[in-house]
C-alpha cells in the first residue's frame, strides 16, 4: 500500500533522521514513482558521439567480457 509523502517524511523524522535527509529520501522515491527510465534524452550521443542502445543489446555485443 502506498505511503503518502507527508506520512513517510514524518515517519523518517520520528525515526531520528535529520530533516534534510528525510526530505531527500522522500524526493528520491517521488522521482522513482515518475519512472525516470521512461525519459529519453540525447545525453549519450552528446557525450560520446555514438548512438544510445538498450542494455540488452550492449550485453549481447559484449557477452564474452562478462563470462567467467
FIPADREN-294276 format. One record per residue (C-alpha): residue number from 1; x, y, z. Coordinates in pm, 1 decimal, padded with zeros to 6 digits. Layout:
N
{site NUM,{X,Y,Z}}
...
***
This chain:
68
{site 1,{00000.0,00000.0,00000.0}}
{site 2,{00147.4,00338.9,-00096.3}}
{site 3,{00255.9,00567.5,00185.3}}
{site 4,{00176.7,00937.0,00132.8}}
{site 5,{00485.1,01157.9,00116.5}}
{site 6,{00384.2,01353.7,00426.4}}
{site 7,{00347.1,01033.8,00630.2}}
{site 8,{00679.9,00899.0,00503.7}}
{site 9,{00850.5,01226.1,00589.3}}
{site 10,{00704.4,01228.5,00938.9}}
{site 11,{00799.6,00864.5,00995.8}}
{site 12,{01157.4,00925.2,00887.1}}
{site 13,{01183.8,01227.8,01115.4}}
{site 14,{01040.4,01030.8,01406.6}}
{site 15,{01300.0,00761.2,01337.1}}
{site 16,{01565.5,01023.5,01400.4}}
{site 17,{01673.4,01124.1,01051.2}}
{site 18,{01768.3,01487.6,01005.1}}
{site 19,{01506.3,01687.8,00817.6}}
{site 20,{01725.7,01741.5,00510.6}}
{site 21,{01790.1,01368.0,00478.5}}
{site 22,{01427.5,01268.5,00525.7}}
{site 23,{01318.7,01525.2,00266.0}}
{site 24,{01573.2,01397.1,00014.4}}
{site 25,{01471.9,01033.8,00065.2}}
{site 26,{01107.1,01121.6,00006.6}}
{site 27,{01206.6,01326.4,-00301.5}}
{site 28,{01404.9,01036.0,-00449.4}}
{site 29,{01113.5,00797.8,-00407.9}}
{site 30,{00890.8,01059.3,-00571.5}}
{site 31,{01121.6,01066.0,-00873.1}}
{site 32,{01117.9,00686.1,-00889.1}}
{site 33,{00737.4,00687.9,-00896.6}}
{site 34,{00761.2,00911.0,-01204.8}}
{site 35,{00957.2,00630.5,-01382.3}}
{site 36,{01279.0,00806.8,-01482.6}}
{site 37,{01367.9,00515.7,-01710.8}}
{site 38,{01087.3,00624.6,-01943.1}}
{site 39,{01264.2,00954.1,-02011.6}}
{site 40,{01465.8,00967.8,-02330.6}}
{site 41,{01748.2,01219.4,-02361.2}}
{site 42,{02028.8,01291.4,-02603.7}}
{site 43,{02293.5,01255.9,-02331.1}}
{site 44,{02472.0,00950.1,-02476.5}}
{site 45,{02511.9,01085.8,-02830.1}}
{site 46,{02600.8,01431.3,-02695.3}}
{site 47,{02867.6,01295.8,-02461.0}}
{site 48,{03009.6,01008.4,-02663.8}}
{site 49,{02928.5,01087.4,-03024.9}}
{site 50,{02780.0,00736.5,-03053.6}}
{site 51,{02423.8,00616.6,-03056.5}}
{site 52,{02244.9,00507.7,-02742.4}}
{site 53,{02120.9,00149.7,-02719.7}}
{site 54,{01932.4,-00081.1,-02492.9}}
{site 55,{02126.5,-00256.8,-02218.4}}
{site 56,{02032.2,-00597.9,-02362.3}}
{site 57,{02197.2,-00505.6,-02694.0}}
{site 58,{02514.5,-00390.1,-02517.9}}
{site 59,{02533.0,-00708.7,-02311.4}}
{site 60,{02480.7,-00927.9,-02617.2}}
{site 61,{02756.7,-00743.9,-02804.0}}
{site 62,{02999.0,-00780.5,-02511.9}}
{site 63,{02890.6,-01112.9,-02358.3}}
{site 64,{03245.4,-01252.0,-02367.8}}
{site 65,{03361.3,-00974.6,-02134.1}}
{site 66,{03112.8,-01087.4,-01870.4}}
{site 67,{03181.4,-01461.4,-01894.7}}
{site 68,{03369.3,-01633.4,-01610.5}}
***
